[in-house]
Amino acid sequence: MVTVTIFVNGEAVGAEVEDRTTLADFVRDSLHLTGTHLGCEHGVCGACTVLVDDEPVRACITLAAAIAGKEVRTIEGFAGDPAMEVIRECFSEAHGLQCGFCTPGMVITVRDILQRGRCADAAQIRAELAGNLCRCTGYGGIVKATELARDRLKS
């Protein structure tokens, strides 16, 4: 066991965790923040994507002990975030979600690619989203939602 302090959604959280506890298990089981979804648990599907020090990471393969002292932002930590509000509106408007399982990780990734300017066209958006799998939508609505958000956030 190791004692860590992690800043989750702006609040310091101190906890004793086993060395092998993943960040996803920590936020879900210890903090009851269940918006971080577990899909593949191999870092492939992107459902567990969170921000660590403003960089997207796969929470299912990141150890909680490895991020001691860092800032973690889960999907629950975006209340009042203007960009995320626009992205959520666009996902709804463009039918960028269906079952919703991939959505938390997907919208965090979309926010990141919009901030980095990696969304010039549909092909680039699809390439940037390659690490986030969706079994329901076929990505058409997700790409359209990203384009809508890009255009609205520019103005």
C-alpha positions as CSV (number, residue, x, y, z in Angstrom):
1,M,0.0,0.0,0.0
2,V,1.1,3.5,-0.8
3,T,-0.4,6.8,0.4
4,V,-1.0,9.3,-2.4
5,T,-2.5,12.7,-2.8
6,I,-4.2,13.4,-6.1
7,F,-6.0,16.5,-7.1
8,V,-9.3,15.3,-8.6
9,N,-11.6,17.9,-10.2
10,G,-9.9,20.6,-8.3
11,E,-9.9,18.9,-4.9
12,A,-7.1,17.3,-3.1
13,V,-7.8,13.6,-2.3
14,G,-5.5,11.7,0.0
15,A,-5.8,7.9,0.0
16,E,-4.0,4.7,0.7
17,V,-4.0,2.6,-2.5
18,E,-2.6,-0.7,-3.5
19,D,0.4,-0.4,-5.8
20,R,-1.6,-2.0,-8.7
21,T,-4.8,0.2,-8.3
22,T,-5.5,1.9,-11.6
23,L,-6.6,5.5,-11.8
24,A,-10.0,4.3,-13.3
25,D,-10.6,2.0,-10.3
26,F,-9.6,4.7,-7.9
27,V,-11.9,7.4,-9.2
28,R,-14.8,4.9,-9.7
29,D,-14.5,2.8,-6.6
30,S,-13.0,5.2,-4.0
31,L,-14.4,8.5,-5.2
32,H,-17.6,7.2,-6.8
33,L,-17.1,9.2,-10.0
34,T,-18.6,6.7,-12.3
35,G,-18.5,8.8,-15.5
36,T,-15.1,7.3,-16.2
37,H,-16.1,4.1,-18.0
38,L,-14.2,0.8,-18.2
39,G,-14.4,-1.0,-21.5
40,C,-11.4,-2.9,-22.6
41,E,-9.1,-2.3,-19.6
42,H,-6.1,-2.5,-22.0
43,G,-5.9,1.2,-23.0
44,V,-7.4,0.6,-26.4
45,C,-11.0,1.8,-26.4
46,G,-10.7,5.2,-24.9
47,A,-13.8,4.9,-22.7
48,C,-11.8,5.7,-19.6
49,T,-10.1,8.8,-21.0
50,V,-9.5,11.5,-18.4
51,L,-7.1,14.5,-18.3
52,V,-4.0,14.3,-16.1
53,D,-2.3,17.7,-16.0
54,D,-4.4,18.7,-19.0
55,E,-3.2,15.7,-21.1
56,P,-5.6,12.9,-22.1
57,V,-4.7,9.6,-20.6
58,R,-6.2,6.1,-20.4
59,A,-7.2,5.8,-16.7
60,C,-7.5,2.0,-17.1
61,I,-3.7,1.6,-17.6
62,T,-2.5,4.5,-15.5
63,L,-1.6,3.6,-11.9
64,A,-3.0,5.9,-9.2
65,A,0.3,5.8,-7.4
66,A,2.1,7.0,-10.5
67,I,0.1,10.3,-10.6
68,A,0.5,11.4,-7.0
69,G,0.5,15.1,-6.8
70,K,-1.0,15.6,-10.3
71,E,-4.3,17.2,-11.4
72,V,-6.9,14.7,-12.7
73,R,-10.0,15.9,-14.4
74,T,-12.8,13.4,-15.0
75,I,-16.0,14.0,-17.0
76,E,-17.6,15.2,-13.8
77,G,-15.1,18.0,-13.5
78,F,-16.2,20.0,-16.5
79,A,-19.2,21.8,-15.0
80,G,-19.0,25.4,-16.1
81,D,-16.4,24.7,-18.8
82,P,-17.5,26.8,-21.8
83,A,-15.8,24.6,-24.4
84,M,-17.3,21.4,-22.9
85,E,-20.8,23.0,-22.8
86,V,-20.5,23.7,-26.6
87,I,-19.2,20.2,-27.3
88,R,-22.1,18.6,-25.3
89,E,-24.6,20.7,-27.2
90,C,-23.1,19.7,-30.5
91,F,-23.0,16.0,-29.6
92,S,-26.7,16.2,-28.9
93,E,-27.6,18.3,-31.9
94,A,-25.5,16.2,-34.4
95,H,-26.5,12.8,-32.9
96,G,-23.0,12.1,-31.8
97,L,-24.0,9.6,-29.2
98,Q,-26.2,6.6,-29.1
99,C,-25.8,4.3,-26.1
100,G,-23.5,6.8,-24.4
101,F,-20.9,4.3,-23.1
102,C,-18.0,5.9,-25.1
103,T,-19.3,9.5,-24.7
104,P,-17.4,10.6,-21.6
105,G,-14.0,9.6,-23.1
106,M,-15.0,10.8,-26.5
107,V,-16.0,14.3,-25.5
108,I,-12.8,14.7,-23.4
109,T,-10.8,13.7,-26.4
110,V,-12.8,16.0,-28.7
111,R,-12.2,18.9,-26.3
112,D,-8.5,18.1,-26.4
113,I,-8.2,18.0,-30.2
114,L,-10.2,21.2,-30.5
115,Q,-7.8,22.9,-28.1
116,R,-4.8,21.6,-30.0
117,G,-6.3,22.7,-33.3
118,R,-6.2,19.1,-34.6
119,C,-9.6,19.3,-36.4
120,A,-9.1,21.0,-39.8
121,D,-11.3,18.5,-41.6
122,A,-13.2,15.3,-41.2
123,A,-10.2,13.1,-42.1
124,Q,-8.0,14.8,-39.4
125,I,-10.8,14.5,-36.9
126,R,-11.2,10.8,-37.6
127,A,-7.5,10.2,-37.3
128,E,-7.4,12.1,-33.9
129,L,-10.4,10.0,-32.7
130,A,-8.8,6.7,-33.7
131,G,-8.0,5.8,-30.1
132,N,-11.7,6.2,-29.0
133,L,-13.9,3.3,-30.1
134,C,-17.7,3.6,-30.6
135,R,-19.7,0.5,-31.5
136,C,-23.0,2.3,-32.1
137,T,-22.7,5.5,-34.2
138,G,-20.4,4.8,-37.1
139,Y,-18.6,8.1,-36.2
140,G,-20.6,10.2,-38.6
141,G,-22.4,12.1,-35.9
142,I,-19.3,12.3,-33.7
143,V,-17.3,13.9,-36.6
144,K,-20.2,16.3,-37.4
145,A,-20.5,17.2,-33.7
146,T,-16.7,17.9,-33.6
147,E,-17.0,20.1,-36.7
148,L,-19.9,22.0,-35.3
149,A,-18.1,22.6,-32.0
150,R,-15.0,23.7,-33.9
151,D,-16.9,26.2,-35.9
152,R,-18.9,27.5,-32.8
153,L,-15.8,27.8,-30.7
154,K,-14.0,29.8,-33.4
155,S,-16.6,32.5,-33.4
